[in-house]
Amino acid sequence: MKIGFIGCGNMAGAIINGLICSGTAKGNEINIFDINNDALSALNEKHGCNICSDEIEATEKSDILFLAVKPNVIGSVIGKISKSASENNCLVISIAAGKDIEFLEGNASNSLKIVRVMPNINAKAGEAISAYCSNENVTEKEKKTVEALLQSFGKFIALDEKFFPVFGVIGGCSPAFAYMFIDALARAAVKNGMSKKDALIISAQAVYGSAKMILESDKHPFELIDNVCSPGGTTIEGVLSLQEDGFEAAIHNAVNKAVEKDKRL
C-alpha cells in the first residue's frame, strides 16, 4: 500500500512519523510533495520518503492520499488532483480544518472517495486523538483501513461531521491548552524554588497520569477530583482558588472562540 502526502508541514510530519514508528508503513512506501523543498528534504533524510515533483505524481503513485495543505488552498489542490485520483481509484483523506466534505466534493471535478480526518499534533508521540467521517463512496473495508492508519499514531473516533468544529478545538487545539497548563504549573514550582527541568517532568507526568485515570476509570472527573480533595487540605484550597479565578470560564471561552474561528475558515 502506497501512501501519499500533499503538504508536509508539522501535522503531516507527525502523521508520517507515527505511521513509520508504529511499523504501519515504511519510508519508501510514502510519497511526498510540498512547495517547501526544505520540508521534503527533511522527511526524505529522516525517513527515506519518496519526493514527488508535483501533486499529480504524488496522486498517481499512491493508493491513499493525505491532503495536508492549508484550508485556504485545499479547494484548488483537490481540483487539481481529482482527475488522477478518480482514475487511480485513490482514497483521498483531507486533514484541512474547517472544510467539510460538501466543500471538498464541490471543488473536485470527478467523483472521489473522500475521508475527512481531524488529527492532533500528539501524533508525534503516538498519542493523537483523531476524528473521521467519509462520503458515501467510501466502503466499509476502506473505513477499516483508515481506522488502522489512525490507530497507528493514537486513538480515533468516527464522528458525525456536524461535531467537527468542536472536535477541532477539544481535540486539535487542546494540546496547546494542555501545554500552557503544564508550563504554568512548572513556572509556579520555579517560583517556589524548584528547577524548571524537574518541575516540567513532574507536571507533565501528573497531567499524563490524570488523563489516563479518566480514560481507564468509570468515574466522572468530579468524582476523581473529590477523591484527591481531603477535607481542609491543600488540594481543595487550590481547586477553590482556580474556581474563584475563573478557570472553568476561561476554558469555555477559549473553546467557544476557537469554534467560532473554525466556522470562519
Secondary structure as UniProt FT lines:
FT   STRAND          3..6
FT   HELIX           10..21
FT   TURN            22..23
FT   HELIX           27..29
FT   STRAND          30..33
FT   HELIX           37..47
FT   STRAND          50..51
FT   HELIX           55..60
FT   STRAND          64..67
FT   HELIX           71..87
FT   TURN            88..89
FT   STRAND          91..94
FT   TURN            97..98
FT   HELIX           101..107
FT   STRAND          113..118
FT   HELIX           121..125
FT   STRAND          128..134
FT   TURN            136..137
FT   HELIX           140..151
FT   TURN            152..153
FT   STRAND          154..158
FT   HELIX           161..163
FT   HELIX           164..167
FT   HELIX           168..173
FT   HELIX           174..191
FT   TURN            192..193
FT   HELIX           196..216
FT   HELIX           221..228
FT   TURN            231..232
FT   HELIX           234..244
FT   TURN            245..246
FT   HELIX           247..264
//
